[in-house]
């Protein structure tokens, strides 16, 4: 038995940019330990597991990092929609529904982009955790707080975000799943805001492109900048562009996706 698998670079219109995700279209549900083993074997930020339903446009969806199951993942959801469309499982007129640990999520094909409909994750103001004090001596912390997933820190300088050398032990000791570091974009750069995400507690030292981070960063920057349609640049080594539109308790996150390879995953070791 084999499982169809597609390797997709999400939030990028070229190969080797954005964030890689593996998308596995299952014939039947797999045991948790087997999905975790596959994600560990592949070793990329997330592996998505899709399970069909009686509705051709509705799927079960779970995400695993190499270390743990993830409650909410944007780039692997975008990659899943892309893989289903490119593989001819769904057509471009469909709005897809994914049933996940974070509730139902939707994806629509809008021009050459895929747009995700995710829940907002507002930032609750709080001091910078003690272990992160002094991490950015060349910038001012203009806001800090936490969400259900992230420690959130907004800096006064996009360059400070770009040049930050992460202290992964200090980040891990906050107890949060990840650190979301962000700043306003430089005028003329094409970005309203920039960000980086570090997740040593979920087995991802730096996430190349993070859709779920926009659920917090998007509403924050929409309020700070006074506009609703935003462009975010994630300043990882791979780079990524995300188009973000907060709307009340939802955040719409759009981007491109590019298939890198496709094939079959052998199930014989299960």
N, C-alpha and C positions, 0 to 999 in steps of 0.2 A: 504494500500500500504506500502511496505517496501523497503529499500535501502540496498543492500549488503554492509557490512563494514568489513574491515580487519585491525586489529591493528598490526603494524609491527615495530620491533626494527631495525632501519637502521644503517648501518656501524657497525654492530656487528654480529658475528657468533654464539652468544648465546643469550638466552632470558634475558631481564633486563639489557642489555648493550646498547651502542650506543644511538640513539635518537628515541623515539617513534613517530610514525605518524599514523593517522587513514586515511584509503583510502576508499572513498565512490564511488562506481560505479553507476552512475545515469542512470535512465531510460530516463529522459528528464532534461533540465536545470532547476535549482532551482533559486528562487529569491535571490539576494545578502543577504538580511536580514536573510533569512532562513539558508543559508550556514554559516553566521556569528554566528547565534544562536547555530547551531550544534557545531561549533568549540569552542564556549564559554562553552557549556555544557560538551564537552569532556575534555577541560582544558589542553590539551597537546600542545607541541610547535607548531605543524601544523596539520591541517586536509586538506587532498587533495580531490578534487572533480573531477572525471573523467567523460567525456561525450563522448560516442562512435561516430564514423563518418562512412561514406560509405566505407572507407578503414579500414580493420580489424586491422591494425597495427598503426593507427593514432587516437589520442584522444585529445579532449580539456582538459586542466588541469588548475585548479585554486587552490590556497593555502590560507588558513586563519589561523592566530594565534588566540588565544582567544580574541584578541582586535581588529585586523585590517586584511585586505587583504594584502598578501605579494607578492611582484613583482617577486621574484626569491627564490626558495627553493630547495636545493640539496637533503636533506635527505628524504623529502616527495616525490620527483620525483623517487629516488631509490626505496622507499617503494611502489610506484605505479607500477613500472615495476615488482617488486617482486610479488605483489598481483595479477597482471594480469597473470603472468606466473604460479604461484602456483594454481590459480583458473581455469586454463585451457582455459582462454580467448585468450591467445597468446601462441606460442610455443617458445622453446629456440633458434631456428634459426632466429627469427625475430629481426630486428632492429626497435624499436618503435620510433615514432615521437609524441611529445606532443606540441600542440599549446598553448602558454602561453602569459602572459603580457610582458614577456621578449623575445618574438619571439619563433621560433621553437627550441625545445630541443630534443636530441636523447638519447636513452638508448639501449645498446646492452648487451647480455649475453655472457660473456667471461669466460669460465671455470666455477668455482663456484662463480664468482663475477659478479656484474652488473657494467658496465662502462657508465658513463654519459658524454655527449658531451655538454659543457657549454661555454658561451662566457667569455673571459678573462675580468677582471675588474682591470686594472692597478692602482697602487697607485700613486696619485699626491702628491709630497712632500709638506709638510706644517708643521709648528710648532705644538707641542703638545698643544691642547686647554688649555686655562687658567684654567679651572675648574679641569683639570687633572694634573696640575703641582704639583710635589712633591708626587705623588701617589706611586712611586716605589723608596724609598730612598736607597734600597740595591742593585740597579741595574742601569746600564747606559742605557738611551734610545739611541739606535744605528740608528733608522730610525723612522720617523713618517710622516703621511700624511692622505689623505682621498680618498675614492672612492665614487661611487654613493650611496653606502649604509653604509659603515663603516668609523669610525675613526680607523686608523691603527697605532699601536704602536709596534715596535720591540725592545725587551730588550736584554741585554747582558747575561741574565741568565735564563735558563729553570726553575730553582727552583723559581725564582721570579714570573714567570708566574703561576707555580703550587700553590704557597702559597698566591697569591694575594687575599685580602679580598675586594671585590668590593665596591666602594662608588657609589651606584646606582643613588643617586641624582646628583652627579658630572658627571657621565656618561650621564644621561638624559639631563643635561643642555648643553651638547655640541651641541644638536640639531640633531646629527646623529641618524640613526636608530639603530645602534649598535656599540660597541667597539670590535675590533679584536686585541687581545693581543697575541704576538707571540715571539718566540726565537728559536735559533738553538737547535737541540737535543743534549743530552749528548752522547758522544761517547760510543758505546756499548749498547745503549738503544734500538736500532732498529728503532729509529725515526730520520729522517733528520731535522725535525723541530716539534715544539710543538705549541699549541695554545689554547686559550679559547675565548669565545664570550659572550658578555653581551648585552642584548637588552631591557632595561626597556621601551624604547619608543615604542616598538611593543608588550609589554605585556609579555616578556620572560626575566626574570632576568638573567639567564644563560642558554644558549643553549647547550645541551649535546653533539651534533655532528652537524657540520655545513658544508654541502657540498659547499654552495655558497661562504663561506669564502675562499675556496681554489682558487677561481677565482682571488683573490688578492694575497693571501699568496703564492700560487704555483709559479706564475711568479716571485715574489720577491725573493723567496728562490732559485729558479732555477738559477737566475742571481747571487745571492750572493754566492751560493755554487758551481756553475759551473757544474751542472748536471741536466738532464731533467726528470729522473724517481725518484720520491721522495716518502717517507713514512712520513705521518703526524700522530701524536698522539694528540688527543684532550683531555686535562687534566681535564675534568669535573668529577664529582663524578661517573658518569656511565661509562666513558671512551669510546674511539672510535679510530679506526684505519682507515685511508683513504689513498688510493694509488693515487698519483697525477702526471699527465704528461702534462705540458704546451706545446703547439704547436702553435706558432705564436699568432693569436688572439683567439684561443680556448684553453680550459683546459679540459683534460679528468680526471674524478674523479671516482675512482672505490672503491667498498666495498662489504661487505656481508650484508645480511638481514635475519631476523628471524621473523616468524609469532608468535605472542603471543596469539591472539584469533581472531575468526571470527564469524560473525552472521548477524543479520538484524537490521537495524535502523528503528523504527516505524515512519511513516510519518503522523500519524493521527493528530498531533498538528499543522500542517502547516496552 
